[in-house]
Structures are given as structure tokens and as C-alpha cells.
Amino acid sequence: MDRKHYEDRKQWAGEVKPSMKRRRVGHDYQSRCIYMVTLVVEGRRPLLGCITGDGQVVAAVMQPSALGQAIVNKLADITLHYPAVKVISHQLMPDHLHVILFVQERIPCHLSKVIAGYKGGCNVVYRQMTGAGKQETLWEEGYNDRILEGKNHLQRMMDYIDDNPRRLALKRCRNDFFKIHENVQVGALSLAAMGNLSLLDADTILQVQCTRKLTIEQIEQQCRYFLSRAAQGAVLVSPSISPGEKAVMRAAQDAGYPTIVLQENGFAPMEKPVGRYFDACAAGRLLLLAPWAHHNTSTTITQRQCHALNDIAAAIAEQASRRE
């Protein structure tokens, strides 16, 4: 047996202990489920291809390198070794790979062994194509997974990974708006920020704060009022916590007006906004601010934090009013 086949078999058999990273505690990773798995190239090297186009005038397209195409071709081995695991979709990027996997029935091992097998096969291809040493690996240790559950979650993730090339092209064109800025001063406060910092210098900044007791009709009235002020040049600021605040800020963003959003969770390294926030950020219509450090745990915002975020929004609006 040659070394390639030996290493392939050793990996697919799970003899190489996989790294565990961002696993959901208590979840059965052998059961029927759909996952979005992300693998990252060691050192974030753009070995898998390049993005062409600017994502706006010229459509952004991912052009795989020879290695990148070989990595995509290798995805077929997952089902070859584990017939119950179907590759639903994938998106290759210059320095990472998203794969949506459907475990159609219970598998005989943890999902991590399936991923370890695929990564091992990729490592063999990587060494053969680049002449890398026996100890060199293509991928960073471990992988990230997201469990797709609930109505439309799969379609949302498929749309998300399909849109990755466009978002990367836009991010490169407007890189300043996607940098994480530390120690942004708002009065005596020091905040982390991402987006258009010049929104803090607007002549008029209005705080959007709505009690949870508002009726649907009252929320609609608030939307009309704040949209009229935004049309006159006001920037809206809010943590978007209550239903009324969320409705007003969403309406402003959908209408293309600039907003400043306070958030409880800080920014992780390499983080970028998602959904409508991404396009608003690329267009310079959004500033995200966070007073606290990033955390991976899923937590419920506390009443004290809600008050603190609203106090910061009030301080930002007050600071602008003093400039008028």
C-alpha cells in the first residue's frame, strides 16, 4: 500500500484525533442533522483561488486555483466513505471553505471524524501538489460547525455562502468600513466600533427608545416620525432592543438612512456584519458600537445592560446636540 492510500485510510478511520472546536454541548453529532461546516486554511493563506470583480458594477466570482479545485473535487470522498452524509452545497473562498452537510441517518462515528477524514485527504493532495513537507497541513486545526434547524435556516445559510464572494469583494473595496476600531471615545466612554465612524460627527443624531408597552399603531407612528427626521438628515441611534426600536431601525435601514447600532456583544477577530447590516456597512450607512468584549456564549441581555446601552445612545445624541 502506498503512502497516499495509507494516510487516506488512517484519516478516514478516525485514527488521527480530531480537534473539537465550537461544538454544541449536549448535541448528538452522530444523529440525523444538517450542518454548515467551515474549514480555514492554515495562516489564512489565499491558496484556494481568488475573487474577481468588485461585487457592484462587476459581479464577484470565485476563481479556484488548481489546489482549490482539487479540494472541491475531494468533497465527493465524504459520501464515498460515509454514504449517509450528503454534501448539499459548498462555497470555496481564497482562504476557507464552507460546506453544508446533511447527515441523513445515524452515522457510526462523531461528525468530527468525518471532517478529520476529509481534511486528511486534502492534506495528501496539498503535499502532492505543492511539495509541502510531511508535517505541513493545509487546514487550521479543528473546524467550526453551525447546526441548521428551524424554518428556512438551510435556505438562509445556502444564500449566505453563495453571497460570500460578493461580500468579500465589497469588503475589499470599502475596507475602512469593515475594520474593528478599538477605544473609540464617546464622552468618557471607550467603545469598540465597526463601520462609518463619521456618523458620530453628524449634526443631528436622534436616540430611538421605545417602551415595550407600545401598541402596533403606536410603533407605526414612531416609524413615521423617525423616518421623517431621517429624511431631513438625522442619524438614528439605538440598541434595537424593544419591538418598537427594532421596527424603527429596520425601517430606517430598509429606506437607506444611516443608523448607529449599540450591541451587547463585542467584535471577534475577522468578524464582519451579516444580513442587511453588511450592505449598509459597505455603503457607509452603518456604525456598530460595543462597550463590552466579544464572547462566544449565547446569553440573554440583562436589564442592566439594556439600560447601559440606552444611556450610551442618549450620550451620543446629546454629544451631537451640543455641536448644533
C-alpha positions as CSV (number, residue, x, y, z in Angstrom):
1,M,0.0,0.0,0.0
2,D,1.5,3.4,-1.0
3,R,1.7,6.3,1.5
4,K,-1.2,8.2,0.0
5,H,-3.6,5.3,0.4
6,Y,-2.2,4.6,3.9
7,E,-2.7,8.2,5.1
8,D,-6.2,8.4,3.5
9,R,-7.3,5.2,5.3
10,K,-5.8,6.3,8.6
11,Q,-7.7,9.6,8.5
12,W,-11.0,8.1,7.3
13,A,-10.8,5.5,10.0
14,G,-10.5,8.3,12.6
15,E,-7.2,7.2,13.9
16,V,-6.0,10.8,13.9
17,K,-7.7,12.5,16.8
18,P,-9.8,15.4,15.5
19,S,-9.8,18.8,17.2
20,M,-13.0,19.9,18.8
21,K,-13.9,23.5,18.3
22,R,-17.2,25.3,18.7
23,R,-19.2,22.2,19.3
24,R,-22.7,22.5,20.8
25,V,-22.7,21.0,24.3
26,G,-25.2,18.1,24.6
27,H,-25.8,17.7,20.8
28,D,-25.6,14.2,19.3
29,Y,-23.2,14.6,16.4
30,Q,-24.0,11.1,15.1
31,S,-27.7,11.8,14.6
32,R,-29.7,12.9,11.6
33,C,-29.0,16.7,11.2
34,I,-27.8,19.4,8.8
35,Y,-24.6,21.3,9.4
36,M,-22.7,24.2,7.9
37,V,-19.0,23.4,8.4
38,T,-16.2,25.9,7.9
39,L,-12.6,25.0,7.4
40,V,-9.9,27.6,7.4
41,V,-6.5,27.4,5.6
42,E,-3.6,27.5,8.0
43,G,-2.4,31.0,8.4
44,R,-5.3,32.3,6.3
45,R,-3.2,31.9,3.2
46,P,-5.2,32.5,0.0
47,L,-4.2,29.2,-1.6
48,L,-7.6,28.1,-2.9
49,G,-8.2,30.8,-5.5
50,C,-9.0,34.5,-5.9
51,I,-12.0,36.7,-6.2
52,T,-12.6,38.7,-9.4
53,G,-14.9,41.6,-9.8
54,D,-15.9,44.4,-7.3
55,G,-19.3,43.0,-6.2
56,Q,-21.1,46.0,-7.5
57,V,-20.6,47.1,-11.1
58,V,-18.7,43.8,-12.0
59,A,-20.1,40.6,-10.5
60,A,-17.8,39.0,-8.0
61,V,-16.7,35.5,-8.9
62,M,-14.5,33.0,-7.1
63,Q,-11.8,31.6,-9.4
64,P,-10.4,28.4,-7.9
65,S,-6.8,27.6,-8.1
66,A,-5.7,24.1,-9.1
67,L,-5.4,23.3,-5.4
68,G,-8.8,24.8,-4.7
69,Q,-10.5,22.8,-7.5
70,A,-8.8,19.6,-6.2
71,I,-10.2,20.4,-2.7
72,V,-13.7,20.8,-4.1
73,N,-13.4,17.5,-6.0
74,K,-12.3,15.8,-2.8
75,L,-15.7,16.6,-1.3
76,A,-17.1,13.6,-3.2
77,D,-15.0,11.3,-0.9
78,I,-17.2,12.3,2.1
79,T,-20.2,10.4,0.7
80,L,-17.9,7.7,-0.7
81,H,-16.7,6.9,2.8
82,Y,-20.0,7.8,4.6
83,P,-23.0,7.2,2.3
84,A,-25.4,8.7,4.9
85,V,-23.6,12.0,4.6
86,K,-24.7,14.2,1.7
87,V,-22.9,17.3,0.5
88,I,-25.8,19.7,-0.1
89,S,-23.8,22.8,-1.0
90,H,-20.4,24.4,-0.7
91,Q,-18.6,27.7,-1.3
92,L,-14.9,27.8,-1.8
93,M,-13.1,31.1,-0.8
94,P,-9.5,32.1,-1.1
95,D,-8.6,31.1,2.4
96,H,-11.5,29.0,3.6
97,L,-14.3,26.6,2.6
98,H,-17.9,26.4,3.7
99,V,-19.7,23.0,3.3
100,I,-23.3,22.2,4.1
101,L,-23.6,18.5,5.1
102,F,-26.8,16.5,5.6
103,V,-26.4,13.6,7.9
104,Q,-29.4,11.7,6.6
105,E,-29.4,8.9,9.1
106,R,-27.3,8.0,12.2
107,I,-23.6,7.6,11.4
108,P,-21.2,5.2,13.2
109,C,-19.0,8.0,14.5
110,H,-18.9,11.6,15.6
111,L,-19.1,14.2,12.8
112,S,-15.6,15.3,13.8
113,K,-14.2,12.0,12.4
114,V,-15.9,12.6,9.1
115,I,-14.4,16.1,8.9
116,A,-11.0,14.8,10.0
117,G,-11.1,12.2,7.2
118,Y,-11.8,14.9,4.6
119,K,-9.1,17.1,5.9
120,G,-6.6,14.3,5.9
121,G,-7.4,13.6,2.2
122,C,-7.0,17.3,1.5
123,N,-3.6,17.3,3.2
124,V,-2.4,14.5,1.0
125,V,-3.4,16.4,-2.1
126,Y,-1.9,19.6,-0.8
127,R,1.5,17.9,-0.2
128,Q,1.4,16.3,-3.6
129,M,0.6,19.5,-5.5
130,T,2.8,21.9,-3.6
131,G,5.7,19.8,-2.4
132,A,5.0,20.7,1.2
133,G,6.7,18.6,3.9
134,K,5.1,15.6,5.6
135,Q,4.3,17.6,8.7
136,E,2.7,20.5,6.9
137,T,-1.1,20.7,6.8
138,L,-3.5,22.7,4.6
139,W,-6.1,23.5,7.2
140,E,-6.0,25.1,10.6
141,E,-6.6,22.7,13.5
142,G,-10.3,21.9,14.0
143,Y,-13.3,23.3,12.3
144,N,-16.4,25.3,13.1
145,D,-19.9,24.0,12.6
146,R,-23.4,25.5,12.7
147,I,-26.4,23.3,13.3
148,L,-29.1,24.3,10.8
149,E,-32.5,23.9,12.3
150,G,-35.8,25.7,12.2
151,K,-37.8,27.0,9.3
152,N,-35.8,28.3,6.3
153,H,-32.5,28.0,8.2
154,L,-31.0,25.9,5.5
155,Q,-32.0,28.2,2.7
156,R,-30.7,31.2,4.6
157,M,-27.3,29.5,5.0
158,M,-27.2,28.5,1.4
159,D,-27.9,32.1,0.4
160,Y,-25.2,33.3,2.8
161,I,-22.4,31.1,1.5
162,D,-23.4,31.8,-2.2
163,D,-23.1,35.5,-1.4
164,N,-19.7,35.2,0.1
165,P,-17.7,36.2,-3.0
166,R,-19.8,39.4,-3.4
167,R,-19.4,40.3,0.3
168,L,-15.6,39.8,0.2
169,A,-15.3,41.9,-2.9
170,L,-17.3,44.7,-1.3
171,K,-15.3,44.4,1.9
172,R,-12.0,44.8,0.0
173,C,-13.4,47.9,-1.8
174,R,-14.5,49.5,1.4
175,N,-12.0,48.0,3.8
176,D,-12.1,51.0,6.2
177,F,-15.7,50.4,7.0
178,F,-15.0,46.8,8.0
179,K,-12.1,47.4,10.3
180,I,-12.5,46.8,14.0
181,H,-11.6,50.1,15.8
182,E,-10.8,49.9,19.5
183,N,-11.0,52.7,22.0
184,V,-13.5,55.0,20.1
185,Q,-14.3,57.8,22.5
186,V,-17.9,58.8,23.2
187,G,-17.6,61.3,26.0
188,A,-15.9,59.4,28.9
189,L,-16.7,56.0,27.3
190,S,-14.3,53.9,25.2
191,L,-16.1,51.7,22.7
192,A,-15.2,49.2,20.0
193,A,-16.6,50.1,16.6
194,M,-17.1,48.8,13.1
195,G,-18.5,50.9,10.2
196,N,-18.6,54.5,9.3
197,L,-17.1,56.4,12.2
198,S,-18.0,59.8,10.6
199,L,-21.7,59.1,11.5
200,L,-20.7,60.2,15.1
201,D,-20.0,63.6,13.7
202,A,-23.5,64.1,12.2
203,D,-25.1,67.4,13.0
204,T,-28.3,65.7,14.3
205,I,-28.4,62.3,16.0
206,L,-31.7,61.1,17.4
207,Q,-32.0,58.4,20.0
208,V,-34.6,55.8,19.2
209,Q,-36.0,54.5,22.5
210,C,-39.4,52.8,22.7
211,T,-41.1,51.2,25.6
212,R,-42.2,47.6,25.2
213,K,-45.8,48.7,26.0
214,L,-46.3,50.4,22.6
215,T,-49.2,49.1,20.5
216,I,-48.7,48.3,16.8
217,E,-50.3,51.6,15.9
218,Q,-48.0,53.5,18.2
219,I,-45.0,51.7,16.8
220,E,-46.1,52.7,13.3
221,Q,-46.4,56.3,14.5
222,Q,-42.9,56.1,15.8
223,C,-41.6,54.8,12.5
224,R,-43.3,57.6,10.6
225,Y,-41.8,60.2,12.9
226,F,-38.2,58.9,12.9
227,L,-38.2,58.2,9.1
228,S,-39.3,61.8,8.5
229,R,-36.5,63.1,10.7
230,A,-34.0,60.7,8.9
231,A,-35.2,62.1,5.6
232,Q,-34.2,65.5,6.9
233,G,-30.6,64.3,7.6
234,A,-30.8,62.9,11.2
235,V,-28.8,59.8,12.1
236,L,-30.7,57.4,14.3
237,V,-29.0,55.6,17.2
238,S,-30.4,52.8,19.3
239,P,-29.5,49.3,20.7
240,S,-32.7,48.0,18.9
241,I,-33.9,46.0,21.9
242,S,-37.7,46.6,22.2
243,P,-40.0,45.7,19.3
244,G,-40.6,49.4,18.6
245,E,-36.9,50.1,18.5
246,K,-36.3,47.2,16.1
247,A,-39.1,48.3,13.9
248,V,-37.9,51.9,13.6
249,M,-34.3,50.9,13.0
250,R,-35.2,48.3,10.5
251,A,-37.4,50.7,8.6
252,A,-34.7,53.3,8.5
253,Q,-32.1,50.8,7.2
254,D,-34.5,49.4,4.6
255,A,-35.1,53.0,3.4
256,G,-31.3,53.6,3.1
257,Y,-30.9,56.0,6.0
258,P,-27.8,56.0,8.2
259,T,-28.0,54.4,11.7
260,I,-25.8,53.8,14.7
261,V,-26.5,50.5,16.5
262,L,-25.3,49.7,20.0
263,Q,-24.8,46.0,20.7
264,E,-24.1,43.9,23.8
265,N,-21.6,41.6,22.2
266,G,-18.2,42.9,21.0
267,F,-16.3,42.0,17.9
268,A,-14.5,38.8,17.3
269,P,-11.3,38.8,15.2
270,M,-12.1,38.7,11.4
271,E,-15.7,39.4,12.2
272,K,-17.9,41.2,9.7
273,P,-21.6,42.2,9.7
274,V,-24.2,39.9,8.3
275,G,-27.5,40.3,6.5
276,R,-28.7,43.8,5.8
277,Y,-26.0,45.1,8.2
278,F,-23.3,44.1,5.7
279,D,-24.6,46.1,2.8
280,A,-25.4,49.1,5.0
281,C,-21.9,48.9,6.3
282,A,-20.4,48.7,2.8
283,A,-22.4,51.7,1.8
284,G,-21.2,53.8,4.8
285,R,-24.7,53.9,6.3
286,L,-24.0,51.9,9.5
287,L,-21.9,52.2,12.6
288,L,-21.8,49.3,15.1
289,L,-20.6,50.1,18.6
290,A,-20.0,47.8,21.5
291,P,-19.0,48.7,25.1
292,W,-18.1,45.2,26.1
293,A,-15.7,42.5,24.9
294,H,-16.7,39.7,22.5
295,H,-18.0,36.4,23.8
296,N,-18.9,33.1,22.1
297,T,-21.5,32.1,24.6
298,S,-25.2,32.6,23.9
299,T,-26.6,34.9,26.6
300,T,-29.7,36.9,27.3
301,I,-29.2,40.6,27.6
302,T,-29.8,41.8,31.1
303,Q,-31.9,44.7,32.2
304,R,-28.8,46.4,33.5
305,Q,-27.2,46.1,30.1
306,C,-30.3,47.4,28.3
307,H,-30.2,50.5,30.5
308,A,-26.5,50.9,29.9
309,L,-26.8,50.7,26.1
310,N,-29.7,53.2,26.1
311,D,-27.6,55.5,28.2
312,I,-24.8,55.3,25.6
313,A,-27.3,56.1,22.9
314,A,-28.5,59.1,24.8
315,A,-24.9,60.3,25.3
316,I,-24.2,60.0,21.6
317,A,-27.4,62.0,20.8
318,E,-26.5,64.6,23.5
319,Q,-23.0,65.0,22.2
320,A,-24.4,65.8,18.7
321,S,-26.9,68.3,20.1
322,R,-24.1,70.3,21.8
323,R,-22.5,70.8,18.4
324,E,-25.6,72.3,16.8
